[in-house]
Amino acid sequence: MSVKATELRKGHVIVKDGDLHLITDYEHKTPGNWRAIITIKTRSLKTGATSQLRLGSGDVLEVAYLDKHTAEYLYRESNGDYVFMDVETYEQFHVGADLIGDPMAFVRENTRVEVTFHGTAPIGIELPASVVLKVVQAEAAVKGNTATGVKKEATLETGLRIKVPLHIEAGEEVKVNTNTGEFLGRAN
């Protein structure tokens, strides 16, 4: 679908040179009585390379048609690929670690996530705002170290390392923000 540059927004995916690019930043300027200048920053979904485009308000770009499916994360293969199963069709598919690597630190096996597809190819995942994970290892709290805001390192069941308050012990479940990777509190 072709759209004018003025209709683009952060988060849209465009087709540029046969590759999919995610718009990571969008800026629309109208300096004085000159014509509008639109600057977008993009990240290639294939290579991860970033680029910047300067467009006029009349320029037209191709926006990719994306589809979302709910899928269950099953396991990670020895080559690093992640295996998911579509919850409606029970069809299994592989997604490369280079495509979605970092967010997978928040996903444990048998968890449902939204997978974004372009045609039949998966291109990314969408996580909930927060997840609940179990603490498998936590540093011991030092007696007398009770100053406000003191935190210690903890390792979660997915291998993710975060800072938690001193009272959190191994075996507890904690809530973690998927955008920042910060501790939100104990799970209920």
C-alpha positions in Angstrom: 0.0 0.0 0.0 1.4 3.4 -1.0 1.2 6.3 1.4 2.4 9.9 1.4 5.4 10.7 3.6 3.1 12.9 5.8 1.0 9.8 6.7 4.0 7.8 7.9 4.4 7.2 11.6 6.9 5.7 14.0 6.5 2.0 14.1 5.3 1.6 10.5 7.3 -0.8 8.3 8.2 0.4 4.8 9.5 -1.5 1.7 12.8 0.1 0.5 15.0 -1.5 -2.1 13.1 -4.8 -1.7 13.9 -4.9 2.1 11.7 -4.2 5.1 12.6 -1.2 7.2 11.0 -0.3 10.5 10.6 3.5 11.1 12.3 4.2 14.5 12.0 8.0 14.4 9.8 10.5 12.5 10.2 14.3 12.4 8.1 16.7 10.4 9.5 20.3 10.1 8.2 23.3 8.3 11.0 26.0 8.4 9.5 29.4 7.8 7.8 29.7 4.5 9.8 26.8 2.9 8.2 23.5 2.0 7.9 20.8 4.6 10.9 18.5 5.3 10.2 15.0 6.7 13.1 13.1 8.2 12.7 9.4 9.1 15.2 7.1 10.7 14.8 3.4 9.7 16.2 0.0 10.8 16.4 -2.8 8.3 14.6 -5.9 9.7 16.9 -8.1 7.6 20.3 -6.7 8.5 19.7 -4.4 11.4 21.5 -1.5 9.6 20.1 1.9 10.3 19.6 4.7 7.8 18.0 8.1 7.5 15.8 9.4 4.8 14.8 13.0 4.0 11.5 13.3 2.2 9.2 16.0 0.8 5.5 16.1 1.8 4.6 14.8 -1.7 6.9 11.8 -1.7 5.2 8.4 -1.7 6.5 5.2 0.0 5.3 1.6 0.0 4.1 0.5 3.5 4.4 -3.3 4.1 1.3 -5.2 4.9 1.9 -7.0 8.2 -0.1 -9.7 9.9 -0.1 -10.8 13.5 -0.6 -14.3 14.9 -0.6 -15.5 18.4 2.0 -18.2 18.8 3.5 -20.2 21.6 7.3 -20.3 22.1 8.3 -24.0 22.3 12.1 -24.2 22.5 15.5 -23.0 21.1 17.3 -25.2 18.6 21.1 -25.9 18.8 21.7 -23.5 15.8 20.1 -20.7 17.8 16.8 -20.5 16.0 13.6 -20.2 18.1 10.7 -22.6 17.4 7.1 -21.3 17.7 3.7 -22.9 17.2 0.7 -21.0 15.8 -2.0 -21.5 18.4 -4.8 -21.7 15.8 -3.3 -23.9 13.1 -0.7 -25.8 15.3 1.8 -25.2 12.6 5.4 -24.9 13.8 7.8 -22.3 12.4 11.4 -21.1 13.1 12.6 -17.6 13.7 16.2 -16.7 13.6 18.0 -15.4 16.7 19.5 -12.6 14.6 15.9 -11.4 13.8 14.4 -11.3 17.4 17.3 -12.1 19.8 17.2 -9.6 22.6 13.4 -9.7 23.5 13.6 -13.5 23.9 15.4 -13.0 27.2 11.9 -12.1 28.6 10.1 -15.2 27.2 10.1 -18.6 28.9 9.1 -21.8 27.1 5.3 -22.4 26.6 4.6 -18.6 26.7 2.3 -17.0 24.2 3.5 -14.0 22.2 2.3 -12.0 19.2 4.4 -12.8 16.1 4.5 -10.3 13.2 4.5 -11.8 9.7 5.2 -10.2 6.3 3.6 -12.6 3.9 4.5 -16.0 5.2 7.8 -14.9 6.8 8.0 -14.1 10.5 9.8 -10.8 11.1 9.4 -10.0 14.8 7.6 -10.5 18.1 5.6 -8.3 20.3 5.9 -8.8 24.1 3.4 -7.9 26.8 4.3 -4.8 28.9 5.6 -7.0 31.8 6.3 -10.7 32.4 6.6 -12.9 35.5 9.9 -14.8 35.8 11.4 -17.0 38.5 14.7 -15.9 40.2 17.2 -18.9 40.0 20.2 -17.1 41.6 20.5 -14.0 43.7 23.5 -12.5 45.6 23.3 -12.8 49.3 22.3 -9.6 51.1 25.0 -8.1 53.3 23.9 -7.6 57.0 23.6 -3.9 57.9 23.4 -2.8 54.2 19.9 -1.4 54.5 20.2 2.0 52.9 17.3 3.0 50.8 17.4 1.8 47.2 20.2 -0.7 47.5 19.9 -3.4 44.9 21.7 -6.7 44.1 22.2 -8.8 41.0 19.8 -11.6 40.2 19.6 -14.2 37.4 16.2 -15.2 36.1 15.1 -18.5 34.6 15.7 -17.3 31.0 19.3 -16.2 31.8 18.3 -12.5 32.0 20.3 -10.6 34.7 18.5 -7.7 36.5 18.9 -5.6 39.7 16.4 -6.5 42.5 15.9 -5.2 46.1 17.9 -7.0 48.8 14.8 -8.9 50.1 14.4 -11.0 46.9 15.7 -14.5 47.2 16.2 -17.4 44.7 13.0 -19.3 44.0 10.7 -16.2 44.1 8.8 -15.0 41.1 9.2 -11.3 40.1 7.5 -9.0 37.6 9.9 -7.4 35.0 9.2 -4.5 32.6 9.9 -5.8 29.0 10.7 -2.3 27.7 13.4 -1.4 30.3 14.3 -4.7 31.9 13.7 -3.2 35.3 12.3 -5.0 38.4 8.6 -4.1 39.0 7.8 -6.1 42.1 7.1 -9.6 43.4 4.6 -11.6 41.4 1.3 -12.3 43.2 
